[in-house]
Amino acid sequence: MRIVNVAAPKGQPFDRNPTTTCAVDNNAARTPNVLTQRWLYTCPANRRANIDMVSCAMNRQTAGAPVGNWQSYVSISAPATSAYPIYHFSSDNTLNVPKQAVATQCGVLVATGFVESDQVDTSTGGTVAYTSAVKITEFDA
């Protein structure tokens, strides 16, 4: 007896016209700022996207006065919904102590879904070296 699946499944994402893309924000001496979007990736129509990796690194170079908190967010959203944080990175006013974090396999975006990076520094002085990045693999839906 032979068992067959009548509904033919789609191929694996790596067999469906994959392309890799990245979004990066890199600044060697960022000064205090209000909450600001640093990059945004929107999944194109007729595609899906694996969020393969999200990373963030920072190093406070000069002290903020008064002391404030530095934060970075990476959020994901499906079409017509609110953005939900998948990643939050926070640091205090400690000088020259590099901090970094990496998250992998953070989800799958459908068409018009997006992932974005926002950053804020609530101190009133000082500088921060900062990098935020995402690696994404798009494929046919």
Rosetta blueprint (number, residue, H / E / L):
1 M L
2 R L
3 I L
4 V L
5 N L
6 V L
7 A L
8 A L
9 P L
10 K L
11 G L
12 Q L
13 P H
14 F H
15 D H
16 R L
17 N L
18 P L
19 T E
20 T E
21 T E
22 C E
23 A E
24 V E
25 D E
26 N E
27 N E
28 A E
29 A E
30 R E
31 T L
32 P L
33 N E
34 V E
35 L E
36 T E
37 Q E
38 R E
39 W E
40 L E
41 Y E
42 T E
43 C L
44 P L
45 A L
46 N L
47 R E
48 R E
49 A E
50 N E
51 I E
52 D E
53 M E
54 V E
55 S E
56 C E
57 A E
58 M E
59 N E
60 R E
61 Q E
62 T E
63 A L
64 G L
65 A L
66 P L
67 V L
68 G L
69 N L
70 W E
71 Q E
72 S E
73 Y E
74 V E
75 S E
76 I E
77 S E
78 A L
79 P L
80 A L
81 T L
82 S L
83 A L
84 Y E
85 P E
86 I E
87 Y E
88 H E
89 F E
90 S E
91 S E
92 D L
93 N L
94 T L
95 L L
96 N L
97 V L
98 P L
99 K E
100 Q E
101 A E
102 V E
103 A E
104 T E
105 Q E
106 C E
107 G E
108 V E
109 L E
110 V L
111 A L
112 T L
113 G L
114 F E
115 V E
116 E E
117 S E
118 D E
119 Q E
120 V E
121 D E
122 T L
123 S L
124 T L
125 G L
126 G L
127 T E
128 V E
129 A E
130 Y E
131 T E
132 S E
133 A E
134 V E
135 K E
136 I E
137 T E
138 E E
139 F E
140 D E
141 A L
